[in-house]
Amino acid sequence: MNTLTIESSTDIELLALTKGKEHFQFAQKTGLSHSTDMFVNLEWLLDSARINVGQIDLIGAGTGPGSFTGVRIAVSTARMLSQILGVPLVGVKSHEIYAASCETVNNGLIAVAFDAKKSRVYAALYSRENGSTSPLIEPGDFTMTEFLEKIPSVGMVTCIGDGFTRYSAELRDYGTANGTVYSFTADFMPSGKAASLLVQEKFRESPQSYTDYLKILPRYERLSDAENAYNCRNR
């Protein structure tokens, strides 16, 4: 099954393509220029896999939460392609894609945090057992301390995402005070193979759930600045 997955909730743009047993990906920090370069990068990916867009059978999209613009671009692009091609669209929480990409952890806790600005993070916690990932804390909008306080006290937690990059000092100080080792991986890149396999797994579990692309919506977790400003003006 030829599977295309689009994830751009942070400044990392991930385009993943699985063709049979072959896996191809574009994964690169592009800032927040996803809207200007995504189709160029997609064309490069299709050329690398030696297929055309009409041969895609299944599409996946990272639904956030993360950058408002990045999440919107990933979901709207995936929805457009799903509609044009008439193929199923699977929405996957962006944090789950990152956790599934942390292939060095076979058993343990994986924390994923994206910088949400305003001294906050979009964060989630996952448990990995024998290579299988399950959520312990669903993605939400927290201060770093609020999130860390929710993590069970264990020997070590693997931490990935640009939220930990921004608040690395807070992470270190909290760990020192509470006796928890937080293993922080800087410049972590999500895996195209992991993203594709996750999308395929969700589709196999419930194919009837992904026939309507309109049901796949972005997860924002908070109002945008424009929405807040509009609400203030109309109170």
Summary of the structure (lengths in Angstrom):
residues: 235
radius of gyration: 17.9
end to end distance: 50.9
largest distance: 55.5
contacts: 787
relative contact order: 0.18
helix: 42%
strand: 29%
